[in-house]
Amino acid sequence: MIKLEKRPQPSRLWTYLAPLLAVVLTMIVGGILFSILGANPVEAIRTIFWDPLFNPQFAGYSRPQLLVKAGPLILIAIGLSIGFRAGIWNIGAEGQYIMGAICGAAAGLALYPSESVLIFPLMIVAGALGGWAWAMIPAVLKTRFGTNEILVSLMLVYVAENILASVSSGLLRNPDGMGFPGSRNFKQWEAGHNAELIANTGMHWGVVFAFIAVIGAYVMLTRHITGFHIRLTGEAPKAARFAGVNPARIVFLCLGLAGALAGLAGLFEVSGPAGQITIDFNSGYGFTAIIVAFLGRLHPVGILLAGLLMALTYIGGELAQLMLGVPGASIQLFQGMLLFFLLGVDVFTNYRIRIGTREVA
């Protein structure tokens, strides 16, 4: 008889081994998937994980893109991980990302064509506030009426997407765009452009803020009383209440931080790599960041590494579509398998397998 036996304490070995094993299993099953689709599995895995970094033919373009893709993933995942540690399940970061982009872009375009140095800082503040305000909706409903933040935050993603479509064709539409949906291009406006800080590296202000968020989250979670309250709320809610921790305050803090960081990610993306507000501006970063958060074990440093890995799958996936002709949906499935295997393997962190004979009554 095979059964799972709960461990007295979570296994430290499996805590660190699970993400690595999940990546290996994803490669194996992903290779089988690509084989079914008619691609050479070894070549497909090499194209995704090796060629973007080490193939001279592609590395010149791909390496800078690694930071470009990783920046928003890390920013959003850091915010989500803080809430997840407290047992607050914000699944709507994609909506907060969109609203941050809309609010930040609107704040800048309202002052177009001014070249004031204050415009971009204003856009940063507006982007953070836009994401924060959108996250406050599930926070208020949860603390006031006891609603489920998972459902509310997720449903608000679709509201945000409709608002994005509306402003792209209306309020923020480029008046010189001959009626086509989409805002002015920030890349053509120096005051509102999130340009590269170091040429040909992909390093822009969004990446800088991502590194700052990693450091700030690490300090807060390991060196500050607020971080202790967050961890205590997630691990022992009753003990947290006895210790005087205000549950409503933790909800507002965690959702607010997650919303603000997601909003910043949206602002940096729309003013930099994307360049403008369009109907299809959102690219799923808010959902992919959930995978990044769990792959990084909800630890800031782990999220930094997981964000870089996931960014590599984005770049390598685009390369595989171009070079091998695999469909884009297969790359999304490949990324989803990573979370599936991580959650599956993670069982062994808290349980061990026992093999024995079945007891006879």
C-alpha positions, 0 to 999 in steps of 0.5 A, a space after each residue: 500500500 502506498 500512502 502519503 504521510 504528513 511530515 512533522 515539519 516541511 522538508 528544507 531539501 524539497 523546498 529547494 528541490 521542488 522548483 528544479 524538479 518542476 523545471 526538469 519535468 516541464 522540459 521532458 513533457 514539453 519535449 513530448 508535446 513539441 514532438 507530437 506537434 512535429 518539431 524535434 523535441 531536443 531542438 525545441 528545448 534548446 531553442 527555448 532555453 539555450 539559443 536566446 542566451 548563447 547562440 551568436 545569431 540571436 543573442 545580440 537581440 535576445 539578451 537585452 530582451 531578457 531584462 525587458 520581459 523580466 522587469 514587469 514579471 518580477 514587479 508584479 510577482 513581488 507584490 503578489 507574493 506578499 499577499 500570498 504569504 498572508 493568505 490573501 489571494 489576489 488573482 487580478 494583477 492583470 487588471 491592476 497592470 492594465 489600470 496602472 498603464 491607463 492612468 499613467 499614460 493618461 496623466 502624461 498625455 494630458 500634458 502633451 506636448 510639454 517636455 517638462 522633466 516632471 512629466 515622467 515622475 508624474 506618470 510613475 505616481 499616476 500608474 502606481 495609484 491606478 493599480 492601487 485604486 483597482 486593488 482597493 475594490 476587492 480589499 474594501 469588499 473583502 473587509 466590509 462585506 466578506 467577499 472572496 478576493 479571488 473572484 472579485 479581483 479576477 472578474 475585475 480583470 475583464 472590466 479593466 480589459 473593456 476599459 482598455 478597449 474603450 479608452 484606446 478607441 475614445 478618450 486616449 486615441 491619438 488625434 493624429 492617428 487617422 481614426 485608428 485605435 491607440 494612443 500617441 506613441 511615447 517613443 516619439 515623445 522624449 518627456 514621456 518615454 521610458 527609454 533604455 538607461 544603458 544602450 543595448 542592455 534592456 535596462 530601463 526604469 521598470 527593471 530598476 524598480 523591479 530590483 528595488 522591489 526585490 530588495 524592499 520586499 526582502 528587508 520588509 519580510 525578514 527585518 521588519 515587524 510588518 513582514 512578521 505580521 504578514 507571515 504570521 497571518 498566513 501561517 497562523 491566523 488565530 495566533 495573529 489575531 491574539 497577537 493584536 494583528 489587524 486582519 483588515 489592515 493586512 488585507 489593505 496593505 497586501 492588496 495595495 502593495 500588489 496593485 501599486 507594483 502591478 500598476 507600475 509594471 503597466 506604466 513602465 511597459 506602456 511608456 517603454 517597450 509597448 510604446 502606446 495604449 492599444 486594445 491588445 496592450 495587456 500581454 498576460 504578465 499579471 497571470 504569468 507572474 503567479 507562476 513566477 511567484 510560486 516558482 520563486 517560493 514566494 521569496 524575493 530572491 527566488 522570484 528574481 531568478 524565476 522572473 528571469 527564467 520565465 522571461 527566457 521562456 517568453 523569448 525562447 518561445 517566440 524564437 521557437 515559433 519563428 524557427 520551428 513553426 510551433 503554435 503560440 498556444 503550445 508555448 503558453 501550455 509549456 509555461 502553464 505546465 511549469 506551475 502544474 508540475 511545481 504544485 504537484 512536486 510541492 506535495 513532497 515538501 509537506 508529505 512523504 511517501 510510505 510503502 507498506 502492507 495493507 492492514 487486515 481487519 
